[in-house]
Amino acid sequence: MRVGVVLLACFLVAGAANAQKKMGGDPVEPARSEPRAKRPVRMTRAIARQSVDTKSMVALIDQMVACGTRLTLSSWTDPKRGIGCARDKIVARLEEISKVTGGKLQVVVDKFEATAERTSGKAVPLENVYAILPGMDPVMAKTAFVVSGHFDSRPSDVMDPNADAPGADDDASGVAVSVECARLLSKLAVEGKTGFRATILFAAVSGEEQGLLGSGHLVEWLKEKGYTVGGMLDDDIVGDDPSPGAPHRVRLFSGNGEIEDADSPSRELARAIEEIDGRDAIRMVFRVDRYGRGGDHYPFYKAGLPAVRFTEPLEDYNHQHQTPRTENGVEYGDFAKYLNAAFLGNVARDNAEALRQLAMAPAAPTEVRLKGAVTPDAKLSWKAEDDPERSGFEILWRETTEARWSVLEFAQNAGETVLKGVSTDNHFFAVRATGKNGARSIATASQPEVRPAPGTAKKKD
Ligand SMILES: [Zn+2]
């Protein structure tokens, strides 16, 4: 009997230790700073992989490649060769999609000029193509979620308008993703299956290879039209996955920003996309872009807006930025034959599902502040506009060494919430809004309380 009790006690202690191990693999901490978090819940995914029309995506890529070159400095008016030829193909495909929606999807060609080192310092004409699916909710219609690929391409010499520049992967693939998202989501909108609260803008931009000119212009265009950018998804080089075991996960790059704990709006967008699409679909990379390189999400990121980049798992540099040729038996050139349609289709589904859920969500909270240094409790406050479709807010936290958020508590209203017995020292905090429809906004990380550093204050710290 007594032996039994002792054995049971041993068993319970071992069980508790095992449970602790399972949670984080670390030894037990003082009870008040123990993790006690719930896994975040997301709405069910609604865009089936089979609903992605990869055949039409590949057909659009082939049409763009057939324009010979799409250098921004090539012809905008020749219907057979040059970047204008590609614009025509994209517009034609979007018009076709728009027709099915009864014109709900609005196709816009935005003409402008830009000057850069890679235009020889001269103002040159550029054009972006947008398809706009207007938001249905007056509270959110002026918030725009953007998905974008660039339709310009380049040969080895970025100033040569005559050399062939097929650009199948870089970045006809990203344009095909943007256009397929337009088809998938506008179809849901007209069928009444999903009510998009926010506006979704499907972009194909030019001037990327000349210095992110089209994307920089789009930031200004959105501002001029009175839109707040809810999130920007840049798809650039998303069509190839040649390694054994394909299709692999797509990489999702997000920059650190300038907040102490590296929780920029872009990082929060990346986390939201990973939660929506799943870890088996998304490989987050906590870096603004591939090492030493850049892309169209950058002008958005620099403006402090949430912007991320999708790129294939492992790039083949012989197939990028190369004038087609064979040297020493090695073939150079960005041809459509290297693309992997299964992978490309996955990227389209991942983008579309992320846009679907984000465009259904309430606005992210603002002015999230954390107080409570040198006290036993954390105090979190935030603001939010009135929104009858919002159910409340989730308070998120994570260990400072963790990559992902957990849910700590739910709060009905904006204002201040006291987190009893929660130390401000050991965790990072954020808040996100939850909709009555189950959609979540991206998180807004707490700004640290500005306190004088020890030794610098007049009063003893
Ligand atoms: Zn590119």
Residues whose N, C-alpha, C, O or C-beta is under 5 A from the ligand:
A	BS01	ZN	D170 D171 D236
